[in-house]
Amino acid sequence: MMYQGQFSPFLERRYNNMELFNESLTLVSSYHLMAFTDWVPDIENRYVMGWSLVFIVMICFIVNFSSIFEGIFK
């Protein structure tokens, strides 16, 4: 992620921003997975973190599909 932000390997700025967005949400999703271990003993907190993870994945899904459809209908 640091490489992506520093060097911007894609030619278009839009692609660099999309890659940073995807990398950030992947990192946040990975941090959510720790909530499903024994470190979080409360079942209610695990349930809430599960829904939080679902919303993060859906945001990523929607943004990426809107980017794909934007490219198709140009």
VOMARSE-137190 format. One record per residue (C-alpha): residue in one letter; residue number from 1; x, y, z. Coordinates in Angstrom, 3 decimals. Each point is the difference from the previous one (the first is absolute). Layout:
<atoms>
residu->a num->NUM east->X north->Y up->Z;
...
</atoms>
This chain:
<atoms>
residu->m num->1 east->0.000 north->0.000 up->0.000;
residu->m num->2 east->2.883 north->2.351 up->0.721;
residu->y num->3 east->1.527 north->-0.796 up->-3.389;
residu->q num->4 east->-3.318 north->0.721 up->-1.695;
residu->g num->5 east->-0.357 north->3.358 up->1.710;
residu->q num->6 east->3.584 north->1.058 up->-0.571;
residu->f num->7 east->0.671 north->-1.009 up->-3.596;
residu->s num->8 east->-3.455 north->-0.099 up->-1.664;
residu->p num->9 east->0.819 north->-2.786 up->-2.487;
residu->f num->10 east->-3.130 north->0.424 up->-2.142;
residu->l num->11 east->-0.099 north->2.586 up->-2.757;
residu->e num->12 east->-3.391 north->1.450 up->0.906;
residu->r num->13 east->-0.623 north->1.582 up->3.392;
residu->r num->14 east->-3.414 north->-1.643 up->0.201;
residu->y num->15 east->1.541 north->-3.481 up->-0.030;
residu->n num->16 east->2.518 north->0.942 up->2.685;
residu->n num->17 east->-2.775 north->1.337 up->2.222;
residu->m num->18 east->-2.127 north->-3.098 up->-0.558;
residu->e num->19 east->2.926 north->-2.251 up->0.919;
residu->l num->20 east->0.659 north->1.965 up->3.203;
residu->f num->21 east->-3.697 north->-0.228 up->0.861;
residu->n num->22 east->-0.017 north->-3.783 up->-0.538;
residu->e num->23 east->3.197 north->-0.492 up->1.987;
residu->s num->24 east->-1.376 north->2.065 up->2.885;
residu->l num->25 east->-3.248 north->-1.938 up->0.188;
residu->t num->26 east->1.882 north->-3.284 up->-0.217;
residu->l num->27 east->2.122 north->1.079 up->2.960;
residu->v num->28 east->-3.051 north->1.010 up->2.029;
residu->s num->29 east->-1.715 north->-3.282 up->-0.885;
residu->s num->30 east->3.034 north->-1.939 up->1.146;
residu->y num->31 east->-0.059 north->1.803 up->3.337;
residu->h num->32 east->-3.648 north->-0.963 up->0.410;
residu->l num->33 east->0.912 north->-3.690 up->-0.184;
residu->m num->34 east->1.726 north->0.241 up->3.387;
residu->a num->35 east->-3.404 north->0.716 up->1.532;
residu->f num->36 east->-1.122 north->-3.543 up->-0.793;
residu->t num->37 east->2.645 north->-1.632 up->2.189;
residu->d num->38 east->0.052 north->-0.610 up->3.748;
residu->w num->39 east->1.453 north->3.484 up->0.545;
residu->v num->40 east->-3.560 north->1.303 up->-0.037;
residu->p num->41 east->-1.896 north->-2.104 up->2.537;
residu->d num->42 east->-3.342 north->1.815 up->-0.366;
residu->i num->43 east->-2.229 north->-1.549 up->-2.679;
residu->e num->44 east->-1.929 north->3.252 up->-0.515;
residu->n num->45 east->3.189 north->1.865 up->-0.909;
residu->r num->46 east->0.901 north->-2.715 up->-2.487;
residu->y num->47 east->-3.455 north->0.319 up->-1.530;
residu->v num->48 east->0.366 north->3.774 up->-0.395;
residu->m num->49 east->3.486 north->-0.369 up->-1.467;
residu->g num->50 east->-1.378 north->-2.555 up->-2.455;
residu->w num->51 east->-2.568 north->2.461 up->-1.291;
residu->s num->52 east->2.662 north->2.682 up->-0.161;
residu->l num->53 east->2.123 north->-2.308 up->-2.147;
residu->v num->54 east->-2.975 north->-0.705 up->-2.276;
residu->f num->55 east->-0.583 north->3.742 up->-0.524;
residu->i num->56 east->3.670 north->0.628 up->-0.775;
residu->v num->57 east->0.047 north->-2.796 up->-2.577;
residu->m num->58 east->-3.225 north->1.306 up->-1.550;
residu->i num->59 east->1.446 north->3.515 up->-0.268;
residu->c num->60 east->3.032 north->-1.428 up->-1.776;
residu->f num->61 east->-2.243 north->-2.064 up->-2.281;
residu->i num->62 east->-2.234 north->2.943 up->-0.920;
residu->v num->63 east->2.863 north->2.411 up->-0.650;
residu->n num->64 east->1.839 north->-2.499 up->-2.188;
residu->f num->65 east->-3.086 north->-0.905 up->-2.016;
residu->s num->66 east->-0.876 north->3.655 up->-0.503;
residu->s num->67 east->3.539 north->0.524 up->-1.280;
residu->i num->68 east->-0.416 north->-2.885 up->-2.438;
residu->f num->69 east->-3.357 north->1.272 up->-1.267;
residu->e num->70 east->1.365 north->3.518 up->-0.337;
residu->g num->71 east->2.655 north->-1.343 up->-2.358;
residu->i num->72 east->-2.554 north->-1.986 up->-2.023;
residu->f num->73 east->-2.416 north->2.882 up->-0.567;
residu->k num->74 east->2.593 north->2.643 up->-0.900;
</atoms>
